[in-house]
Amino acid sequence: MRRLQDYLTFIVWQAGFAYVALWVVTFWTLDYGPAIFGHANGCHPDKAAVLFYWSCDPQSPLWIFSTVANTALTITVWAPVYVAAATVRPEAISLAAPIVGTHLIGLPAAIFVTIRVMLQFFLLPRRIAQRMQRIEAGELPEGEVTIKPPAARQPATTALAAAKVAGPAAGALPRHLTGIKPRAEFGRRGRNGD
């Protein structure tokens, strides 16, 4: 069940980021499309289409960008036109259904991603303060500590920390800190050949 939850979380995060990226491409196309595509050789506004699209020659290096820009415009800006056309022409449902599905899945996922990112951003000062307290208390392992507090402020609060401060001459660690003997075989213990 945990694996399914992890997969669904991954899918929701990717859908949220993709939906945000879709709108970023749309706004980029609306803001910078005339400057980029209008001045390029082989690119021009599509005059045959009723809706505004960019048309570039397949040999043009901007052809793939114009295709991405046109797809973003279709899914976002021109979506109401395609949905309205699907009510009149049944064959347009094949284009309107993915557009509606994109917004039904993408918008809640983008809201989820935005809230989670904002939550992590607002919790960052608290996590930094807690980490600094753990460093000062000597609770973090040596590999995790990047900022060391002064030696006078390092209390030895645990048996493991006290043994590290005292060094190997102070004696061996208590038995519960040395580890557990690994098992000789994996599976049920004491099975009788069954």
N, C-alpha and C positions, 0 to 999 in steps of 0.2 A: 504494500500500500504506500509505503514511503517513496518507493521508486516512481510510482505513478504520480504522486504529488510533486516530486522533483521534476519529472518530465512536463507536467502541466504548468508548473511555475516557469520553467524555461521557455515554453511555448508562449505564455502570456507576456513575459518580458520581451521576447523577440517580436511579437506582434505589436506591442506598445512602441518599441523603438522603430519598427518599420513604419507604423502609422505616423509617428512624429517626423520621420525622414521623408515620408510622402508629402506632408505639408510643407516641409522645408524646401523640397524640390519645387513644389508649386509656387511658393512665394518667390523663390529664386527665379523661376521662369517668368513670372509676372513682372518682377523688378528689373532683371538683367537680360531677359530674353531678347528684346529689341537691340540692345547694345552688342550682345554676343552673336546672335543668329542674323541680325539685320545687316551687319557689316561683313559677314563672312561670305566668301565666294561659294556659290552653289546652294545657299540657304535663302529662303524667302518665305513670307507668309503664304499659306495655302489658300489660293483664291477660289478653288472649286468647292471647298467645304463651307457649309453654312456657319459652323462654329470656327473659332480662331485656333489654328494649329500652325506649327512651323513645319516646313517641308525642306529637306536637305537631300542633295544627291547622295546616292550610296557610296560614291567615291570620296565624298567630303569627310574630313576627320571629325566633323561635328554631327555626323549622321546619327550615331548612337546616342549622343546627348539630346538631339531633337526628338528621338524616339522615346527616351525616358521622360523628357519634358511633356510630350504629347500624352503619354500614358498618365502622368500625374495630373495634367489638366482634365483628362477624361474622367478620372476617378473622383476628383475633388470639385473643380469649378463647374464642369459640365454635367455632373451627376444628376441634378434635377431634370435636365433636359432629356437624358436617356431614360430616367424613371418615368417621366411623363410620356415619352414616346412608347414605352412598354405598355402603357394602359390602352393605347390606341392600336398599336401594331404588335401582335403576339410574338412575332419573330425577334423583337427587340428585348424580350425577357432574357434571352441568353447573354446579353451584355449588361442588362440592368441588375440581374440577380447577383453577380459577383461584386458589383459596385455597392449594392445595399449590404451585402455580407461583409465587405471590407469595413464599412462604417459601423455596422452592428458589433463586430468583433474588435476592430481597431480603436474606436473611441473609448470604450471602457478600459481596454488594455493600456492605452496611452494615459488615461487618468490614473490608473493604478501605478504605472511606472513613475509618473510625475509625483504622486503622493509619497511613494517609497523613497525616491531620490531626495525629496525635500525632507522627509523624516530623518534620513541618514545625515543630511547636511545639518539639520538642527540638533541632532544628537552628538555630532562630532566634538563640540567643546566638552560635553560631559564625559565622553570616552577618553579624551586627552587628559582631563583632570583625574579620572580614575586610574589611568595608566601611570601618571606621575605619582599618585599615592602608592601604587603597587611597587614602583621603582624605589621610592623612598623607604618603603617597608621591607625591601629586599625579597619580595615574593616572586619576582620574575626570574626565569633561568638566565644564565649568563649570555646565551646566544640571542635572546630577545631584547636585552637591554642595549639601547643605542645611546642613551644619555645616562651617565653614571652620577649619582649624587655624591657629595663629599663624603669621605670615609667617616667623619665624625657623626654624620647623620644616618649611618646604616645600622639600624638595630638588628640583632639576630633574634628574630621572633620564633623561628621554628627550629626543630632539631637538625634538619637538613642544612638550614642557613648557618646554624651555630657550628656544625661540623665543617662546613666550607670555610668559615672564618678562622676556625682553630687550626685547620690543616690536617694532614695525615698523621702528624705526631700525637694528636690528641686521642687517638684510638680509632677503632672501627666504628662504622655507623651502626645504629641499632638494627636488629634483625628485620623489622618491618620496613626499613628503608633500603635494604640491600637487594631486594627483588625476590622473586619466587622461582623455584627450580622448574624448568620447562618439562612438560609431559613427554613421556617416551613415545606414546602413540596417540593418534587422534581418534576420537569417537567415545563410545561408552566405556567406562572403566570396568574391569573385571568381567568382561564377557567371556563366555565359555565356548568359543568356537561356533556360535550360532549365527 
